[in-house]
Amino acid sequence: MSVYENVDYDCLLAKMDRKSFVIDVRECHELAATGSLPNSINIPIGELENDLNLPTDVFKEKYKVPKPDKENDEIVFSCARGNRSRRAAEIAFKLDYKKLYNYTGGWIEWSVKYPST
């Protein structure tokens, strides 16, 4: 069994339509310079392990969305090119999250295929 599943642009769009969590693990300054995926949550890779371990109420207060459920919620990780998001999926797996996905194209692909962002 794989720790996570790689997804492409079309699969990401389908997961976004199904209200999967999309977590962008780029640094804040990267998002400020380029933009972000619609309805994504920014948790920089260096903060991910700590923040996924936050109590549910603290996570919701910090990110203004409910904390993903370890068993039931799909989480798609994104970054610039798919490398940090792969590491993020591995971190989440170690924290017992089950439905994990790595958007391999990252912001580089998104910005070309979805230019209205």
Salt bridges, closest charged atoms under 4 A:
ASP24 OD2 - ARG26 NH2 2.83
GLU30 OE2 - ARG84 NH1 2.75
GLU47 OE1 - LYS62 NZ 3.95
ASP51 OD2 - LYS62 NZ 2.88
GLU74 OE1 - LYS15 NZ 3.29
GLU74 OE1 - ARG18 NH2 3.47
GLU90 OE2 - ARG86 NH1 3.75
GLU109 OE2 - LYS113 NZ 3.59
